[in-house]
Amino acid sequence: MTTRIEHDLLGDMTLPSETWYGIQTQRAVDNFQITGVPISHFPELVRALAMVKSAAAKANADVGVLEPRKAEAIQSACAEIIDGALHEHFVVDLIQGGAGTSTNMNANEVIANLALTRLGFEKGDYAKLHPNDDVNRSQSTNDAYPTAACLSLQFAAEPLTQAIADLKTALEHKGAEFADVVKMGRTQLQDAVPMTLGQEFEGFAVTLGEDIERIAEACRLLCEVNLGGTAIGTGINTHPQYQALAVRHLATLSGKPIVPASNLVEASSDMGAFVFLSGMLKRFAIKLGKICNDLRLLSSGPRTGLGEIALPAMQPGSSIMPGKVNPVIPEAVNQTVYQVIANDLAVSLAAEAGQLQLNAMEPMIVYNLLNSMRMLCSACTMLQTRCIEGIEANREQCARHVDNSIGIITALVPHIGYSNASRIATKALTSGATVRELVIGEGLLDEAQLDRLLSPQAMLAPFQET
């Protein structure tokens, strides 16, 4: 194995020649072994870092502080990384000290070495093109890293919102399929009034669909970046025209409506947009978890529970009980929800921990947000394809529950009075007789009237007798 020697302020280090990263990245790898999750685990973050570096190089060339040949080499290297090259060399653990400096230097070093080879030089020959002086020119970790984070989260939101939309569509299809299945609605796990299984699934679809726009709203806040603010937002070491050019180039390169923050000092320390996005992800996760709770209840039994729907059987459910099949897909989604809620708490604590002109905990914020988005995306797709699309209605069981319930007495209250209805309900519970039998037996209503008042049209929507 051939090697090369690199130098930084702490001294020399020998690196394998095949590595595209450099000495500062290797120090970070040695120092930070926390999650085992490297930057490359999230390709959207790698792409975003490369886009920031490319936009900066172009802006630096525009204002004359970076040689055109260097800028072109840097942009060429970034284009390769954006297309997927060398992602495996983004090796630093996502959680790290230094407010993201190690992530920024990992990007600077990989890009510098790739650019060097494009210019005909050897990796590590930083006298020809330097990770800090050239790739990181006019930047600090404190503006490059947050900007890349904002961009990467917008990229991560795209597959997530598509997965939510696909899940919503699957629930809508089930709503249409089950539109004629009358069942009992329940409040506080007790019989309430009739509804259709279709109405229940349509409700699931609507509540999830609302959050597509909420997540998009959060992403719009991420379009405001502090690129050009450098260390603390003052723009030290930049050309007066650099910020506007860099942000404009980044918007063009990324295809996102990136704009400069109105106050770069504030934007360099404020984590508000990340907290808002985290809250929206938690909101969606909680809704998703409630739906999975309902699916597990509705499918419970199947013979001694509610048993109103049948979830597709995905795997044997027990090592000791033959024939048992568990609701493993909703259970896995529920566990995803709990992790997203925990991630939101971590983001909240990290955001509050900012001090003065910087928040050094930003790497954990980015890690948890990207992780939440990926987990939710996978959970939505799994729930859609391995559960929702295969759900079947137990029409007979739904009908039995309606017939045996005292909840239908609510539909008769306007016609026999609350006191009579309460008395009939109590008698039905104690005697085992049905509401219909008792109402007819006492002569409160005749069969024709009951047929009208207990019809689906009367019980499932506002109804006025004609």
DAZI-V116142 format. One record per residue. NEAR is the number of other C-alpha atoms within 8 Angstrom. D_FIRST is the distance of its C-alpha to the first C-alpha in whole Angstrom. Layout:
# DAZI-V116142
near=[NEAR:NEAR]
d_first=[D_FIRST:D_FIRST]
This chain:
# DAZI-V116142
near=[4:5:9:9:9:11:9:8:4:5:6:8:8:8:11:9:10:5:8:12:13:13:11:10:15:9:8:12:11:7:6:11:8:6:7:6:7:10:14:12:6:8:10:10:14:15:13:14:13:14:15:12:15:13:14:13:16:13:12:14:12:7:10:7:7:11:8:7:6:11:13:10:12:16:13:9:13:13:11:9:13:12:7:9:7:8:10:6:10:15:11:13:15:12:10:12:9:7:12:14:10:12:13:12:11:15:13:13:13:13:14:15:13:12:14:15:10:9:7:6:9:8:11:9:10:9:5:7:13:11:13:8:8:11:14:11:10:12:15:9:13:15:16:15:13:13:12:13:11:11:13:12:13:10:9:12:12:8:9:12:11:8:12:14:10:10:13:13:9:11:14:11:8:13:14:9:8:11:10:8:11:13:12:15:9:9:7:4:5:6:11:10:11:13:12:14:13:14:10:10:12:13:8:11:13:9:9:13:11:8:10:11:8:9:13:9:8:12:12:8:8:12:12:10:13:14:13:15:17:18:12:13:16:9:10:8:6:11:8:5:7:13:13:9:9:14:14:10:12:13:12:8:8:9:6:7:6:11:10:11:9:4:7:12:11:9:12:15:13:10:9:7:10:11:12:9:11:11:9:12:12:12:8:10:12:10:10:12:11:8:9:12:10:8:9:10:9:10:14:11:8:9:7:7:9:11:14:11:10:11:11:9:8:7:6:9:9:8:5:4:7:6:6:8:10:8:9:7:10:13:9:9:14:12:8:11:14:8:9:12:11:8:11:14:8:11:15:9:8:12:15:6:8:11:8:6:9:11:14:11:12:12:12:13:13:9:10:12:14:11:8:12:12:10:9:12:13:9:11:12:12:10:13:12:9:11:13:12:10:9:10:8:9:10:9:6:9:13:10:8:10:13:7:7:11:11:11:14:10:8:10:11:11:7:5:10:9:8:6:9:13:8:8:11:11:8:10:13:9:6:6:7:9:11:13:7:8:11:11:11:7:6:7:8:9:8:7:6:8:10:8:8:10:10:8:7:7:13:15:9:6:6:7:5:3:2]
d_first=[0:4:7:10:13:16:20:23:26:25:22:18:15:12:10:7:8:9:11:15:16:16:17:21:20:17:20:22:20:20:24:25:25:28:29:26:26:24:26:24:27:29:29:32:31:28:30:32:30:29:33:34:31:32:36:35:34:36:39:37:38:41:42:41:38:35:34:35:32:30:32:31:28:28:30:28:25:27:29:26:25:29:29:26:23:20:22:19:18:21:20:22:25:28:30:29:31:32:34:31:29:26:26:28:25:22:24:24:21:20:23:22:19:20:23:21:19:23:24:22:20:16:15:16:19:22:24:25:25:25:24:28:30:29:28:30:33:36:35:34:33:36:37:34:33:37:38:34:36:39:38:35:38:41:38:38:42:42:41:43:46:46:45:48:50:49:50:54:54:54:56:59:59:60:62:64:64:65:68:71:70:72:71:71:70:69:69:68:67:71:73:74:75:74:71:69:66:65:66:64:61:62:62:58:57:59:58:54:55:56:53:51:53:52:48:49:51:48:46:48:48:44:45:46:43:42:40:41:42:39:39:42:44:46:43:42:40:41:43:47:46:43:43:46:43:40:42:44:40:39:42:42:38:38:42:43:46:44:47:46:48:51:50:47:47:48:46:43:44:46:45:48:46:44:46:49:46:45:49:49:47:48:52:50:49:52:54:51:52:55:55:53:56:58:57:56:60:61:60:61:62:62:66:67:65:66:64:65:62:59:55:53:52:48:48:50:51:51:50:54:56:56:57:56:54:52:52:48:47:50:49:45:46:48:45:43:46:46:43:43:46:44:42:45:46:42:42:46:45:42:44:47:44:44:45:47:45:42:41:38:38:37:34:35:38:36:34:37:39:36:36:40:40:37:39:42:41:40:43:45:44:44:48:49:47:48:51:53:53:54:57:60:64:66:69:71:70:70:74:75:73:75:79:78:77:80:78:80:83:82:83:86:87:88:91:92:91:88:90:91:88:87:89:88:85:85:88:85:83:85:87:84:86:85:85:87:89:90:91:93:95:96:97:95:94:94:92:92:91:88:87:87:85:83:82:78:79:81:79:75:76:79:83:86:89:91]
